[in-house]
Amino acid sequence: MNWTIAKQHEGLLVRKYLQQEHKFSKRLIKHVIHGGGTIRVNGSEATAVCKLTAGDVLTVTFPEEKKGAMMTPEKIPLDIVYEDDAVLVINKPPGRATIPSYIHASGTIANGVLAHYEEQGLPYTFHIVTRLDRNTSGIMLVAKHRWSHSMLSEAQKSGKIERAYDAVVQGRLQPQKGTINAPIGRKDGSIIERTVRNDGKNAITHYTVLTETAEHTRVHVRLETGRTHQIRVHFSHIGHPLAGDDLYGGSISTISRQALHCHHVSFEHPMTGERMTFTADLPDDLKHIL
């Protein structure tokens, strides 16, 4: 990346300029310096505390991105909603894991994205911003490289990335609009399951009823926090588990996966600052039980 230093930025240290003008985190600057990248001013190698002068050309070369041992390119179908030089937005189907694990070592979204990059000659690894459980469908945001991932991660921490879900829960909810405020932690004796517990992390879920049937309720869900399995745990906690979510008490008589779909993601583009919003229609298996 190359930038010509403007008059108003004269006197800034390289570090301060990158943080202030281009949203570099301290961690990203350290990664460039110590991970094999370079910082140059007018073609000469420089340090992060070099003082800049108007007209200087600052060049940052990022280190080569290293892929994890299980991150191998694999040609799988991807429903790409949007793509540019910085971000990738995907509509994920249910039943496909986001990243490889020992249980699901291949066939993941990450494997498919790496193959997609390989076809374009892009030397990137997989940087997930808004991860979804294997059996949750919907919109996912992926950063294409380390710089955009750094900016989007900071935006996520500060609550600037909005996500909204559709969930189908068992029974009828009263009241029809409310907030579930209950701390969530790991369930004793389990590495997967979470539960509401007093010593858990703060977790807040807002919901609004959309439609009802005799046995199910479709709710619009907005998360104020992002704990593991938060929506699933919270609705189970109030006696209305998600349909198909047998881990948390839901029945699999009408659907074989948790009835959860991320239908809306909104964020500021890391390069342009433009507000971008993407949506995905409710999938057929959720429409069926309604």
PyMOL commands that set and color helices and strands:
alter all, ss='L'
color gray80, all
select helices_A, chain A and resi 7-9+14-22+26-34+109-120+146-157+230-237+246-248+284-289
alter helices_A, ss='H'
color red, helices_A
select strands_A, chain A and resi 2-4+38-41+44-45+57-61+80-83+87-92+127-128+137-143+162-170+177-181+184-186+194-196+204-212+216-223+260-268+275-279
alter strands_A, ss='S'
color yellow, strands_A
deselect
rebuild
show_as cartoon
